[in-house]
Amino acid sequence: MRVQRLADVDAGEYAHLMQRSAADVQHILPQVQTIMTAVRERGDAAIREFSARFDGVALQDLRVSAEERAAARQQVSPEFLESLQRARQNLERFHREQLPQEQLHELQPGVRTGRLWRPIEKVGLYAPGGKAPYPSTVLMLGVPALVAGCAQRVLCIPPSPDGSVPPAMLAAADLVGIHDIFKIGGAQAIAAMAFGTETVPRVYKLFGPGSIYVVAAKIWAASAGLPLAIDCPPGPSEVLVIADETAPAAFVAADLLSQAEHGEDSAAILLTTSERLAAEVAAAVEAQIPPLPTAARVRASLERYGRILVLEDLDACVRFSNDYAPEHLEIMTADPWAVSSQIVNAGSVFLGYYSPVTMGDYLSGTNHVIPTGGYARMFSPLSVDEFVKKLEVQELTFDGLQSLQQSLRALTAAEGFAAHQHAVDIRFG
C-alpha cells in the first residue's frame, strides 16, 4: 500500500480518495430503463429473457419451491446452521431494541396528540449472488423485516447457471421465515418487485445491496411515478481505520484486507499519527496478501482506492474521517471512545483492537447494510426504522377545539381558506 503524509496529497488526489469508486449510474440508465420497461410491460416473459441473456440460465419456474427450500437445509452442514442461528439471535436481540415506542401526549387541556407506528406491509429484499453466496445479507435484510412485523417479505436472489439458488441463502431465508423467494437477479429483479408480475408480488419498499445495475434500477423505479420507496443506494464496500502508535500493525493490515477483498472497487484507508505504524502496516499488508485466494482482487482494490496516510494528530484524523464519511470506521487508539465522541459521519464504528469489521459483517448483531460513498453523512445503517412508518393521531374535545377556534381564524383568513374555518365553526352552531 502507498504511504503518504496527508500534507503531500494534492487536491486532485484528495478528491479521488474522497470520491472513491462512487458509482456513476448515468451511463447505464438507458440500458436499465429498457429492462425495467420490458418487465413492466411483459412481466415474467421479460424476466426469463433477461435471465437467459445476463445469467445464462433458462428458467421455467421463477419461484423457489417449498421442496427446494426444504432440501436446502439438508445440503448445508450442521455447523453452518448453528453459526447461522447464532448470527440470527444476535441480530434479533439488537434489532428488537430498535422497536419504536408509541407516543401520546396532552399538549393542552382537551388536545391530545401522538404518533403510532405500523410495519410496511409489503417489502422487497434483494440479496446479491454474483461472485459468492451471501447468506449473511439474507439475515441482515430478513431480521429487521421480521422484527418490524412486515406481513409480506419478498426475496430475490440471482440464480446459478443451473437455475438453482445457493442452499446457504435458502437456509438463511428459512431461518427468518421468508417463503416468497424468487430466482431473479439484477435490474430485472428490482423491476419485478417494483411493478409486480404474474408470479412476483408488487411491494411498497425495496431494500438491499447489489451491482451498479441494481442500484440504477432502484433509483429509476423510485422515480417512475409509483408509490414506491427505496433504502439508501448502496455502493462498493469501504473501511477507514484511525490508529495511533498503540495499534497492532498486523491487526490493522488484516482489517484493511478484509474489506479490500470485496471487489476491485472497494476502498481501504488507514489514518495514523505514527510513521512507524504506517511502515509496519504497509509491510504487514504485503506479507498477508499472498495466501489469500482473493489476492488479485485485493491488490487491484488497494492500488486504486487504498492508502496509508500519516497525519499530525488525532484531531486531523477525525476531520478527514468526518469528511470521508466511511461505511465502516475502526478506531484503534489508546482511548477509542474519546475519539469516537468526535465522529459525526460514519455508518458503523468498531472500537478497540478486538472489534474487527468482520464481526459486524456476520455475528456482532449490528447490520451490515450500511451507507457507502459518503452517504453516511445523511443516511443510517439498515434498521427496524426503515421497515416501519409512523402515523400521527390527534383527539380534541369540545373544550379543546373551542380554545383554539379564534387562533385558527387569523390563520385561515391569511391563507384564504374559508371552508377550513367553517369546518370548525359549524361545531359550535
N, C-alpha and C positions, 0 to 999 in steps of 0.2 A: 504493500500500500504506500501511496505517496505521502510523505511527511512534509508539512509546511508550517511556517508561522502564519497566523492569520494576517498579520501586518503585511506579509508579502503577497497576499492573494489580491489580484487586481479586480476591478469592478466587473469585468466580463466573466471571470471565473467564479466570482462570488455569486453572480446572478445565476450561473449554470448550476452551482451547488444548491441554491435555494429553489430553483425550478425543478430539480432532479428530472425524472422522466415523466413529468406531468403529462398525462395522455391528452393529445390534441385530437379530439374526435371529429373535427370538422371535415377532414379529408375522406372519412369513411361514411359520413352521414348519408350520402346518396345511395350507397350500397345497402346500408341498414334500412333506409326508408323503403327500398324495393322489397326487402324481406318482410318488413312489418306490414306493408300494404298487401302483399300477396297472402300472408296469413290471415289478415283481417277479412280479405275477400273470399279466399278459397279454403280456409280452415285446415283440417287435417291433411288434405291432399298436398297443400303447400309445405306443410311441415315434413311430410315424407320426402318430398322432392328436395328440400334443403338438407335434410339429414343424409340423403344419398350423396349429395354434392359435396357437403362440407365434412361429414363424419365418415363417409364411405360405408354406410350401413343401410340396408333395405329393411325398413321397419314395417311389420304387419300390425302389431299391437303397440300403441303408444303408451298405454297404461301398464305399469308393473303389476302383475297379477298377485293374488293372495298366495298362490303356490310359490312364486318366485320370492316373495317376502319371507315365507316360512322356511324355504330352502336356504336362504342367506344365513340364518342363524346356525345352520348345520355346517356351513362352509367356512366359518371363521373359528379360530381357536378359543377354548375356554379362557385362556389368559387375556386374549384381546377383549372378550366380552366383559371380563372382570374389570379391566382397565377402563373400558368404555362406561361401565356402570359407575365407577368411582368419579370419572370426569363429569358425568351427568349429575351425580349427587352434589358435587361442589358447585357446579353451575346453578343448580336449582336452589341451593341454600343462598347463594349470592343474589340471585335474581328475585327470590321471594322477598328479600329485604327491600326491594325497589317498588313493591306494590303501593300505589298511591293511597292516601287516606282521604276519605270523603270529608268535605268541609261544609258546615252550616253555621252561619253567624247572624245574630240580630244586630244590624247596623244602627238601628234606632228603634224606638218602640213602634211595633206594627210593621216593620220592614225587615224581613228575613231573607238572606241570600246565601248561596252556596255553590259548590262545584262538585259534581259527581263524575265518576269515570266509568267507561264501558269499554270492553275489548272491541277491536276492529273485527268484524265478523269473518271476513274472508281475506286471507293473506297469501301471497305467493312468495315462495322461498326458492332461491337459485343457489345450488351448491356446485361449484366447478369440478370438472374431472380433469381433462387435459393431460398434463404430464404425470399425474398421480391421483389416486382416490383421496378424498378429503372427508372422512367420517367426522372429524372434529368440527368442520364447518357445519355439517348437518346438526350437530348438537348445539353449536353456537346460535344457530337460527331457530332451531326447534324448541329449545328450552324456554327462552323468553316468550315465545308464542304460546307455549303450553301454559306457563305460569300466568300469563295475561288472560287466558281463557278464550282465545280466538277459536271460534266454532269450526271453521274450515281452514285447514293448512295444506296448501298445495305445494308440492316439491317437484322441481325439475332437475334432473341430473343428466349430463351428456352420456349417450350410450357408447359402449365399447364397439370395436369393429364387428364383433359377432352379435351385436344387438342386445347384449346384456348390460346390467348396471353392476358396478363393483359390490360384492356381497358386504364388504365392510360398511359401505354407505347405507345399504338397506338395513343392516343390523342396527346402525345408529338411528335411522328413521323409526324403526320399530320400537326402540327404547324410549322415544319421546312421543309415541302414539300417532305418527304420521302415516296415513294409509293412502292418500291421494298422491301417488308418485308416478311421474312420467319420464320416459326415456327421451328427453329432448334437451338439446344444448344450444348455446349461442343465442343470437338475436331472435331466432325463431321460438325459443323457449319463452323469452320475455314477451314476444308478441302473443303467444298462445295464452299466457296468463293475463295479459292486459286486455285482450279483446274477447277471449273465450273462443272455443271451437266446438265441434260436435262432441269431442271427447274431454277437452280440458276446460274446467270451470273458469269463469272470469273472476278476478279478485279485485280488491279495493286498494291494496298497497303491495308494492314489490320490495323484496329485501335480498341482499346477498352480493358477494363479490363475483368477479368474473373477468373475462378478457375485455379488451378495448371495445369489441363489438357488443358485448353485454352492457357495458357502461353506456355506449352510444344509444343502444336500444332502449334502455331505461329512461335516458334523458328525452329521447324522441317520443316515447309513449306518454311521458308525463306532460308533454306539450301538444298532444294530439287531440285535445278537446274532450278527453274522457274525464269522468270523476275518478281520477287515479292518482295516488301518491307514491313516491319512491323514497328510499332511505338515501343516505349520503352517497354520492357516486364514488365507488372505491377505486383505488389505483394500486400500483406496484408497492410491495412491502418496503418498509424502511425502518432503520434503527439509528438513534443518535445516543452516544454514550458520553456522559460527563464524568471524568475520572481525575483524581489527584494522585499524588505520589504513593498513597497507601494502597492503591488498587493492584490486584494481581494481574500482571500482563497477560498470562495465559487465559484467565477468565474473560478479560476484555476481548481478546482476539477471537475466542470461541464464540462469543455472543455476536460479534460483527459477522462472522462467517455464517452463523445460523440464519440470519436474515438475508445475506447475500445469495444464499443457495436457492432462494425462492425463484429467481429469474435474473436474466441479464439486465433488466431494467430496475432491479432493486437497489436501494441506497443504504450505505453503511458508513457512518461518520463517527470519529472519536474526537472529542474536545478535551484537552488536558492542559494542565498548568505545568506539567513536568516533561522536559525534553528527554530525560532518561526513560520515563514510561513510554513516551512516543516511540523511541527507538526500539524498546523491548517489545512493544505490541507489534510493530512492523515485522520484527524478526519472528515473533510467535505466529503471526498470520502466515508467513511463508512456510513455517515448519508444519502448521496444521492443515494446510490445503491439500498436499499430495495424497493423503489416504482417502480423501473424500470422493465418493462416486460422482459427486456433482462438481468436481474441481474445475472443469472447463467453464461451467456456468458461473461459478463463484468468481473466477479470475476476470471474466468479462464484466461482471457486475462491479467489482472493485475498481477495475480500470476506468469504467465510465462514471460511476457515482460513489466511489469510495474515497475517503480522505482521512488522514490524521492531521489535526490542526492543533498547534500549540498557541495558547492564549496567555495573557499576562496574569489573570487571576480568575477566580470562580465567578465573580460578577460578570466578567466578559463572556464566560461560557454560558451563563444564564441568558444574557442578552442575545447571543447567537441562537441559542436553543429556542427562545421565545419567538424570534424572527422566523426560524425554520419550521416551528410547529410540528414536531415529528409525530408519526404514528406511535412508535414505541420510544420511550425515553428511559434509559438506565442511568442511575446516579450511583457511582461507586466512589464515595469520598469518605473522609473521616466522620462527617456528620451529614448523612444524606437527607435527613428530614429538614435540616436547616436550609439546604439548597432547594429542596422541593417546595418550601414555602414561598419561594420567589418565582416558581414556574406558573405561568398563566396559560400557555398554549402547548398542549400535548394531549395525545389520545390516551395512552396507558403508561403509567410510570412505575418503574421497578427499582426499589430502593435496596442498597447494600450489595454485598459481594455474593449473596446466595439467592438472588432473585432474578434468574435469567429470563429473558423474554420467552424462551421455550415453554416455561411453566404457564405463562399467560396464554400461550398458543393452545395448550392442552388441558391442564389439570388444576390450576390455582382457583378456578371458579369465575374469574373475570372473563369478559367476552373478547374474542379476538377479531371481531368485525369492527374495525376502528377506522376513523377518517385518516386519509393519507393525502399527500400532495399539498400540504398546507391547510387542508380543510379542518384541522383540529383548532384553527382559530375561531371557528364558529359552529362546528358540529361536535357531538359527543360519541363515545363508543355505543354500539348497539345495546339496548336495554329494554326492559319491560315498557318504559315510557313510549317507545316507538310503536308498540303494538296496542296501545290504548288511545282513546280520545276522551276529552273532557266535555261535560255538559254543564252549562250554567243553569241554576234554578233560583227562582225568586217567589216569595209569597208575601203579599201585602194585605193587611186587614183594612177594614173601613177607615179606622182612625189613622192608620199609617198612610193610606192613599190620600186622605184629606190633608194631612200635614205637608204633603209635597205638591198639592194642587196649584197653589199660587206661584211657587218657584217654577213649576213647569210652564206656566202661562207665558212668561217672558221668553223662554227658550223656544217654544213652538211658534210664537209670533215672529221671532227673529229669523226663523227658517221658513216661515210661510206655510206651516202645516196645521191648518185649522182642524182637520179631521183627527189629528193626533190629540189635540186638546179636547175635542168633542168626546172622544172615547173615554176620557176621564170625567169630564163634567157631567155626562149622562148618568153616571153612577150616583150623582147627588141630586138628581131631579132638576 
